[in-house]
């Protein structure tokens, strides 16, 4: 599926994709939520060693490690912003985290990438706005890189989050 996007009800650590995205922190440490699940299922110790070698990642960017025990070949660690009302470059930083993740996927020969909804959990980004930034970044990336051949899968576990995502996708495509 050349340059496609879909939302799927599945856990990101179970997704059979070339790369999955970890909702990371700047220090690239194991955390809670998606990050905790990624570290646990990938193999905490080996993943932490790989992250320690990289050192850190700026908010709004991403880095890549092997997938270790995950079905995915790679884990892309994307650092989204903590929501502070939207006046501290949060939309720009969230967009950058998605865009850089897709760049890394293509640079590493990936044809499929799984994303969580970055920053919408414990980082407090409002749900609808998080979807808008995510889907706009994907749309813009596909427009800038029509040759990419990349399937984007958003992995969600909650029906309500999935509904908002599907509604927002229809609006962004239109």
C-alpha positions as CSV (number, residue, x, y, z in Angstrom):
1,X,0.0,0.0,0.0
2,X,2.0,3.0,-1.3
3,X,1.7,5.9,1.2
4,X,-1.4,4.9,3.1
5,X,-2.6,5.7,6.6
6,X,-5.0,3.8,8.8
7,X,-6.0,3.6,12.5
8,X,-6.1,0.1,14.0
9,X,-7.2,-1.2,17.4
10,X,-4.0,-3.0,18.5
11,X,-1.2,-2.7,20.9
12,X,1.9,-1.1,19.3
13,X,4.2,-3.8,20.7
14,X,2.3,-6.5,18.8
15,X,2.2,-4.7,15.5
16,X,4.0,-6.5,12.6
17,X,5.6,-3.4,10.9
18,X,9.1,-2.6,9.8
19,X,9.2,0.1,12.6
20,X,7.1,1.1,15.6
21,X,7.3,4.4,17.4
22,X,7.9,4.7,21.1
23,X,6.4,7.8,22.8
24,X,9.8,8.6,24.3
25,X,11.2,11.1,26.8
26,X,14.3,13.3,26.1
27,X,16.5,11.1,28.2
28,X,15.4,7.9,26.4
29,X,14.7,6.1,29.6
30,X,12.1,3.5,30.2
31,X,8.9,5.2,31.3
32,X,5.2,4.5,31.8
33,X,2.4,4.0,29.3
34,X,3.5,3.3,25.7
35,X,7.1,3.8,26.6
36,X,7.0,1.3,29.5
37,X,5.2,-1.3,27.3
38,X,7.8,-0.9,24.5
39,X,10.7,-1.3,26.9
40,X,9.1,-4.3,28.6
41,X,8.2,-6.1,25.4
42,X,11.4,-5.3,23.4
43,X,13.6,-6.4,26.3
44,X,14.3,-3.7,28.8
45,X,18.0,-4.2,29.4
46,X,19.1,-4.4,25.7
47,X,16.9,-1.5,24.7
48,X,18.1,0.7,27.6
49,X,21.8,0.0,26.6
50,X,21.0,1.0,23.0
51,X,19.2,4.2,24.2
52,X,22.1,5.0,26.6
53,X,24.5,4.9,23.6
54,X,22.4,7.5,21.8
55,X,22.2,9.5,25.0
56,X,19.2,11.8,24.4
57,X,16.7,13.1,21.9
58,X,15.3,16.6,21.7
59,X,11.6,17.2,22.0
60,X,10.2,17.4,18.5
61,X,12.7,14.9,17.1
62,X,13.3,11.2,16.9
63,X,16.1,8.6,17.0
64,X,16.2,4.9,16.0
65,X,17.3,1.6,17.7
66,X,16.8,-2.1,16.8
67,X,13.5,-3.6,17.7
68,X,15.0,-6.4,19.8
69,X,12.2,-8.7,20.9
70,X,9.4,-6.8,19.1
71,X,8.0,-8.0,15.8
72,X,9.2,-4.7,14.3
73,X,12.8,-4.5,13.0
74,X,13.2,-1.0,14.5
75,X,12.0,1.2,17.3
76,X,11.8,4.9,16.5
77,X,11.9,6.9,19.7
78,X,9.9,10.1,19.1
79,X,9.8,12.8,21.8
80,X,6.6,14.8,21.8
81,X,6.0,17.9,23.9
82,X,4.3,18.1,27.3
83,X,1.1,20.2,26.8
84,X,1.4,23.6,28.5
85,X,-1.6,25.3,26.9
86,X,-0.3,25.4,23.3
87,X,1.8,28.5,23.5
88,X,5.2,26.9,24.0
89,X,5.6,25.5,20.4
90,X,3.7,22.3,21.3
91,X,2.0,22.0,17.8
92,X,5.3,22.5,16.0
93,X,7.2,20.1,18.2
94,X,4.5,17.4,18.0
95,X,4.5,17.7,14.2
96,X,8.3,17.5,14.1
97,X,8.3,14.3,16.2
98,X,6.0,12.6,13.6
99,X,7.7,14.0,10.6
100,X,11.2,13.0,11.8
101,X,9.9,9.5,12.6
102,X,8.7,9.0,9.1
103,X,12.0,10.4,7.7
104,X,14.0,7.9,9.8
105,X,11.7,5.0,8.7
106,X,12.3,5.8,5.0
107,X,16.0,6.4,5.5
108,X,16.2,2.9,7.1
109,X,14.3,1.1,4.3
110,X,11.0,0.7,6.1
111,X,7.7,0.4,4.2
112,X,5.5,0.3,7.3
113,X,5.5,2.3,10.6
114,X,3.3,2.0,13.6
115,X,2.6,5.1,15.7
116,X,0.9,5.6,19.1
117,X,-0.9,9.0,19.5
118,X,2.2,10.8,20.8
119,X,1.8,13.3,23.7
120,X,-1.9,12.5,24.2
121,X,-1.4,10.3,27.3
122,X,0.5,11.4,30.3
123,X,1.9,14.4,28.4
124,X,-1.6,15.9,28.3
125,X,-2.0,17.0,24.7
126,X,-5.7,17.5,23.9
127,X,-7.0,14.5,21.9
128,X,-8.5,16.2,18.9
129,X,-5.5,18.5,18.5
130,X,-3.1,15.6,18.9
131,X,-4.9,13.8,16.0
132,X,-4.8,16.9,13.9
133,X,-1.1,17.4,14.3
134,X,-0.3,13.7,13.7
135,X,-2.5,13.4,10.6
136,X,-1.3,16.7,9.2
137,X,2.3,15.6,9.6
138,X,1.6,12.3,7.7
139,X,-0.3,14.1,4.9
140,X,2.5,16.7,4.5
141,X,5.2,13.9,4.6
142,X,3.4,12.0,1.8
143,X,3.0,15.2,-0.2
144,X,6.7,15.9,0.1
145,X,7.8,12.3,-0.4
146,X,5.5,10.6,-2.9
147,X,8.2,8.0,-3.6
148,X,8.3,6.9,0.0
149,X,6.1,3.8,-0.2
150,X,5.2,3.9,3.5
151,X,2.2,2.5,5.2
152,X,1.4,4.4,8.4
153,X,-0.6,2.6,11.1
154,X,-1.9,4.4,14.2
155,X,-2.2,1.9,17.0
156,X,-4.9,2.7,19.6
157,X,-6.5,0.6,22.4
158,X,-9.5,2.8,23.1
159,X,-12.7,3.0,21.0
160,X,-13.2,6.7,21.8
161,X,-9.7,7.6,20.7
162,X,-10.2,5.6,17.6
163,X,-13.5,7.4,16.8
164,X,-11.9,10.8,17.2
165,X,-9.0,9.7,15.0
166,X,-11.2,8.4,12.2
167,X,-13.4,11.6,12.2
168,X,-10.2,13.8,12.2
169,X,-8.8,11.7,9.3
170,X,-11.9,12.4,7.2
171,X,-11.6,16.1,7.9
172,X,-7.9,16.3,7.1
173,X,-8.3,14.3,3.8
174,X,-11.2,16.6,2.8
